Amino acid sequence: MKTIFHIDMDAFFVSVERLFDPTLIGKPVVVGGRPDQRGVVSAASYEARKFGVHSALPLRTAYKLCPHATFVDGHPHRYREYSHKVHDVLQEFSPKVEMASIDEAYIEVTGTERLHGPPLKAAHTLHERIRSKTGLANSIGIASSRLVAKICSDQAKPNGVLWVLPGQEGRFLAPLDVRKIPGVGKVTEKQLHLLGIRKIGDLAALDERFLEQRFGKWGLALAGKALGLDAGGWFDSPVGAHEEPKSISHEHTFGTDTADRGQLHSTIARLSEMVGRRLREHKLFTRTVQIKLRYSDFSTFTRAHSLDQATQIDTVLLNVSWKLFEQNWTGKPIRLIGVHAGNLEETEGQTNLLAQEHTDRWTKALTTVDKLRDKFGENSVSLAASLKGRFRERVHENPVGLPGKSKPK
């Protein structure tokens, strides 16, 4: 029987901000931007959550709910720094570590009783070690599966530890809302409610064949998850196994809808840089480049182009993205624009000698640029074309530089 810990940092972005500004302690705090900006809440303090503020809520709505809150743009470089500190602590505790995001992780501690003691004692030790090394509160869930461990840590918040004993998973899950199952969003929740399924126990009582007929493969996964199993996506590989991303993308919502051609070009250049940087971090190449356009009326379009030669070069991504944009832009003001890299490969494939020499020069130059960014920050070096397209990094994204995300050497 496996023993899995899920570590979730409590209000991570807010907690890091409070380390640098103690005057925020005890006050409602919203991280993600200013109250008059477009965008969504990245994190809210527990004091703000009492007023209904939560992550992914529009900033303007958050202000209406809690106008006395302090709104903070956020500092992504600080969050990456503290995420690495947490990762370092976890690696000292167990070699099997999987960073699920910037502020949560799974570790497997099966068979470490002689080193750390029984699961509950080990979790309390780790809980205190993270707090002492980082100054940040955290919650830990303990279970025999990642799914139950994740739900446990959520139930243990804030700053708690919760263990579901092996064999008690069904009893623990039964009274919880179906939305507590990772992967069940608003759409699935609504569909389940229409079937009279509101609690995980209701779901567990259904025949899996009925769920498969209704939801396909996802129905079978739901049946397993309702029993506390790591069924279906999210949990297919062992803890600590390196998994490559299926795609890489970045997008930007303008503060004011724009039809300024120069600004749009610079923004696409900046997005292409961000995508290229992450491709190189993962040592991957893309064969399909796609752009996403959203107009003022919220109509949204995507257009893609397949490359003859896979790439991870910023300028190639920019040239293809801009060509797609010019071919498809109606001239109307744009609210949101995005660049997406798909059909990822581990090699760029064969090319002719002249093209390869050009690619090699760019690869060498961008390798040096990436090292400068690692040392001095993501905005230290940029393409000239992207300088006017600078925008504040969205702190709730999983950008470059996160622990455990780059491909092992």
C-alpha positions in Angstrom: 0.0 0.0 0.0 1.4 3.4 -1.1 1.6 6.4 1.2 1.3 9.7 -0.7 1.5 13.2 0.7 -0.1 16.2 -1.1 1.4 19.5 0.0 -0.6 22.6 -0.7 0.8 26.0 0.2 -1.9 28.1 1.9 -2.8 31.2 0.0 0.7 31.0 -1.5 0.9 34.2 -3.4 -0.6 36.2 -0.6 1.7 34.5 2.0 4.8 35.4 0.0 3.6 39.0 -0.4 3.2 39.2 3.4 6.8 38.0 3.9 7.9 41.2 2.1 5.2 43.5 3.5 4.1 42.5 7.0 1.5 45.3 7.0 -0.6 43.0 4.9 -0.9 40.4 7.7 -4.5 40.0 8.9 -6.0 42.2 6.1 -8.0 41.1 3.1 -5.5 40.8 0.2 -6.2 40.1 -3.5 -3.3 39.2 -5.8 -3.6 39.5 -9.6 -3.9 43.1 -10.5 -5.7 46.4 -9.7 -9.4 46.5 -9.1 -10.0 48.6 -12.2 -8.2 46.2 -14.5 -9.3 43.4 -16.7 -8.1 40.1 -15.5 -8.8 37.6 -12.7 -7.9 37.0 -9.1 -4.8 34.8 -8.8 -5.1 34.4 -5.0 -7.1 35.8 -2.2 -6.3 35.8 1.5 -8.6 34.0 3.9 -9.9 37.4 5.1 -10.9 38.2 1.5 -12.5 34.8 0.9 -15.0 35.5 3.7 -16.5 38.1 1.3 -16.8 35.6 -1.6 -13.5 36.5 -3.3 -11.7 33.5 -4.8 -9.2 32.7 -7.5 -10.4 33.1 -11.2 -12.9 35.7 -10.1 -12.8 38.9 -12.3 -10.9 41.6 -10.4 -13.7 44.1 -10.8 -16.1 41.6 -9.3 -13.7 41.0 -6.4 -13.6 44.8 -5.7 -17.4 45.0 -5.6 -17.5 42.1 -3.1 -14.6 43.4 -1.0 -13.8 47.1 -1.8 -11.6 47.4 1.4 -9.2 44.7 0.2 -5.6 45.5 -0.7 -5.1 44.7 -4.4 -1.5 43.6 -5.4 -0.1 43.1 -8.9 2.1 40.3 -7.6 5.7 39.4 -8.0 6.1 36.2 -10.1 9.9 36.1 -9.6 9.3 35.9 -5.8 6.8 33.1 -6.2 9.2 31.1 -8.4 12.0 31.6 -5.8 9.8 30.3 -2.9 8.5 27.5 -5.0 12.1 26.4 -5.5 12.6 26.6 -1.7 9.6 24.4 -1.0 10.9 21.9 -3.7 14.3 21.8 -2.1 12.7 20.9 1.3 10.6 18.1 -0.3 13.6 16.6 -2.1 15.4 16.4 1.2 12.5 14.4 2.5 11.9 12.0 -0.4 13.4 11.4 -3.8 9.9 10.9 -5.3 8.6 14.5 -5.7 6.2 15.8 -8.3 5.4 19.5 -8.5 1.8 19.7 -9.6 2.0 23.5 -9.9 3.9 26.4 -8.5 2.3 26.0 -5.0 1.4 22.3 -4.7 3.3 19.0 -4.8 3.0 15.2 -4.3 5.6 13.1 -2.6 5.6 9.4 -2.0 7.0 8.3 1.4 6.2 4.6 1.1 8.7 2.6 3.1 10.3 5.5 4.9 8.9 4.7 8.3 12.3 3.9 9.7 13.6 7.3 8.5 10.6 9.6 9.2 8.3 7.5 11.5 4.7 6.7 10.8 2.8 8.8 8.2 1.1 11.2 10.6 4.4 11.9 12.4 6.3 12.3 9.1 3.7 14.7 7.8 3.9 16.9 10.9 7.7 16.9 10.6 7.5 17.9 7.0 4.8 20.5 7.7 7.1 22.2 10.3 10.2 21.9 8.2 8.5 23.7 5.3 7.3 26.5 7.6 10.7 26.9 9.3 12.7 26.9 6.0 10.3 29.2 4.1 8.2 31.0 6.6 5.1 29.9 4.8 2.0 28.0 6.1 1.0 24.8 4.3 -1.5 22.0 4.5 -0.8 18.3 4.0 -3.1 15.5 3.0 -2.1 11.8 3.5 -3.6 8.9 1.7 -2.9 5.8 -0.3 -3.7 7.6 -3.6 -2.9 11.1 -5.0 -6.6 11.9 -5.5 -7.5 11.3 -1.9 -4.4 13.0 -0.7 -5.2 16.1 -2.7 -8.8 16.2 -1.4 -7.4 15.7 2.1 -5.1 18.7 2.0 -8.0 20.8 0.8 -10.1 19.7 3.8 -7.1 20.3 6.1 -6.8 24.0 5.2 -5.6 26.2 6.5 -2.3 25.1 8.0 -3.5 21.6 8.9 -2.6 17.9 8.4 -5.2 15.2 7.6 -4.8 11.5 7.1 -7.3 9.1 5.7 -6.5 5.6 6.8 -6.3 2.9 4.1 -9.7 1.3 3.6 -11.5 4.4 4.8 -11.4 6.3 1.5 -15.0 5.7 0.6 -16.3 6.7 4.0 -14.3 9.9 3.9 -15.3 10.9 0.3 -19.0 10.0 0.5 -20.4 13.2 2.2 -18.3 15.6 0.1 -19.7 17.5 -2.9 -18.8 16.0 -6.3 -17.0 19.2 -7.2 -14.3 18.2 -4.7 -13.1 15.5 -7.2 -10.2 16.9 -9.2 -11.2 17.5 -12.8 -14.9 18.0 -12.1 -15.6 21.5 -13.2 -18.8 23.5 -13.5 -20.1 21.7 -16.6 -19.6 18.2 -15.3 -21.0 19.3 -11.9 -24.2 20.6 -13.6 -24.5 17.4 -15.6 -24.2 15.3 -12.4 -26.7 17.4 -10.6 -29.2 16.9 -13.3 -28.8 13.2 -12.6 -29.5 13.7 -8.9 -25.8 13.2 -8.1 -24.6 15.8 -5.6 -22.3 14.0 -3.2 -19.4 11.7 -4.1 -21.2 8.9 -2.3 -24.1 9.3 -4.8 -21.6 8.9 -7.6 -19.9 5.8 -6.0 -23.3 4.1 -5.8 -23.9 4.2 -9.6 -23.0 1.4 -11.9 -19.9 2.3 -13.8 -21.5 1.0 -17.0 -24.2 3.7 -16.7 -21.5 6.4 -16.2 -19.6 5.1 -19.2 -22.7 5.3 -21.3 -23.4 8.8 -20.1 -19.8 10.3 -20.1 -17.7 7.8 -22.1 -14.1 7.2 -20.8 -14.5 10.1 -18.4 -17.5 8.3 -16.8 -15.2 5.3 -16.1 -12.6 7.6 -14.6 -15.3 9.2 -12.4 -16.4 5.8 -11.1 -12.9 5.1 -10.0 -12.3 8.5 -8.5 -15.5 8.2 -6.5 -13.9 5.2 -4.8 -10.7 7.1 -4.1 -8.6 5.6 -7.0 -6.1 7.4 -9.2 -8.3 6.7 -12.2 -7.8 8.4 -15.6 -5.9 11.6 -16.5 -3.9 13.6 -13.9 -2.7 10.5 -12.2 -1.6 8.2 -14.9 2.2 8.1 -14.1 4.1 7.3 -10.9 4.9 10.2 -8.5 8.1 11.8 -9.6 8.0 10.6 -13.2 8.9 13.3 -15.7 6.1 14.1 -18.1 6.5 16.4 -21.1 3.8 19.0 -21.8 1.4 18.2 -24.6 1.4 21.8 -25.7 2.7 25.2 -24.6 0.9 28.5 -24.9 0.7 32.0 -23.6 -2.0 34.7 -24.1 -2.6 38.3 -23.1 -5.8 40.3 -22.4 -5.3 44.0 -23.2 -6.4 46.5 -20.7 -8.2 48.3 -23.5 -9.3 46.7 -26.7 -6.8 47.7 -29.4 -6.5 47.8 -33.2 -3.0 49.3 -33.0 -1.0 47.3 -35.5 2.3 48.1 -33.8 1.1 47.1 -30.3 -0.4 43.9 -31.7 2.9 42.9 -33.4 4.9 43.6 -30.3 2.5 41.6 -28.1 2.7 38.6 -30.5 6.5 39.0 -30.4 6.5 38.9 -26.6 4.2 35.9 -26.5 6.4 34.1 -29.1 9.4 34.7 -26.8 7.6 33.2 -23.8 6.5 30.1 -25.8 10.0 29.7 -27.3 11.6 30.0 -23.9 9.5 27.2 -22.4 10.1 25.0 -25.5 13.8 25.2 -24.9 13.4 24.6 -21.1 11.6 21.4 -21.9 14.0 20.6 -24.8 11.1 20.3 -27.2 10.3 21.5 -30.7 6.9 22.5 -32.1 5.6 21.5 -35.5 2.3 23.4 -35.2 1.9 27.1 -34.4 -1.5 28.5 -33.6 -2.8 32.0 -32.7 -5.9 32.9 -30.8 -7.9 36.1 -31.3 -10.7 37.4 -29.2 -12.6 40.5 -30.3 -14.5 43.1 -28.3 -17.8 41.1 -28.6 -16.0 38.0 -27.2 -16.1 36.2 -30.5 -13.0 34.0 -30.5 -11.0 32.4 -33.4 -8.0 30.1 -33.6 -5.9 29.6 -36.7 -3.0 27.2 -37.0 -0.1 26.5 -39.4 2.0 23.3 -39.6 5.7 23.7 -40.1 7.9 21.7 -42.5 10.7 22.0 -39.9 10.0 21.7 -36.1 11.4 24.7 -34.2 12.0 26.3 -30.8 13.3 29.6 -32.2 11.5 32.7 -31.1 11.8 34.5 -34.5 10.3 31.6 -36.4 7.4 31.5 -33.9 6.9 35.2 -34.3 7.1 35.1 -38.1 4.5 32.3 -38.4 2.2 33.8 -35.7 2.3 37.2 -37.3 1.6 35.8 -40.8 -1.4 33.9 -39.3 -2.5 37.1 -37.7 -2.3 39.2 -40.9 -4.2 36.6 -42.9 -7.1 36.4 -40.4 -7.4 39.7 -38.6 -10.6 41.6 -39.6 -9.2 45.0 -38.5 -11.5 45.2 -35.5 -10.2 45.9 -32.0 -8.8 42.9 -30.2 -9.4 42.0 -26.6 -7.2 39.0 -26.2 -4.4 37.4 -28.3 -2.5 34.2 -27.8 0.3 32.0 -29.2 0.2 28.3 -28.9 2.7 25.6 -29.8 1.4 22.0 -30.5 2.6 18.7 -32.0 5.7 18.8 -29.8 8.7 16.7 -30.7 12.0 15.9 -29.0 14.0 16.7 -32.2 13.8 19.2 -35.0 14.3 16.7 -37.7 16.6 16.9 -40.8 17.1 20.1 -42.7 19.3 21.5 -45.4 22.8 22.7 -44.6 22.2 26.5 -45.0 19.0 26.4 -43.0 20.7 24.4 -40.3 23.5 26.9 -40.0 21.0 29.7 -39.5 19.1 27.6 -36.9 22.4 26.8 -35.1 23.3 30.5 -34.8 19.9 31.3 -33.4 20.1 28.4 -31.0 23.5 29.4 -29.7 22.3 33.0 -29.3 19.1 32.1 -27.5 20.9 29.7 -25.2 23.1 32.6 -24.0 20.0 34.8 -23.7 18.2 32.1 -21.6 21.2 32.0 -19.2 21.0 35.8 -18.8 17.3 35.5 -18.1 18.0 32.8 -15.5 20.4 35.1 -13.7 18.8 38.6 -14.2 15.1 37.9 -14.8 12.8 37.2 -17.7 12.7 40.9 -18.8 16.5 41.4 -18.9 16.8 40.5 -22.6 14.2 40.6 -25.3 13.7 40.8 -29.0 13.6 44.4 -30.2 10.2 43.7 -31.7 8.7 42.8 -28.4 9.9 45.8 -26.4 6.6 47.8 -26.9 4.6 44.6 -26.2 5.8 44.2 -22.6 3.0 43.2 -20.2 2.8 42.0 -16.6 3.2 38.3 -16.3 0.0 36.6 -15.1 1.0 35.1 -11.7 -1.5 32.2 -11.8 0.1 30.8 -14.9 2.8 28.1 -14.8 5.6 30.0 -16.7 9.2 29.1 -17.2 11.5 28.4 -14.3 9.3 26.3 -12.1 11.0 23.5 -10.0 10.8 20.0 -11.4 9.3 21.1 -14.8 12.4 21.3 -17.0 13.5 18.1 -18.7 16.2 16.2 -16.8 19.7 16.5 -18.3 
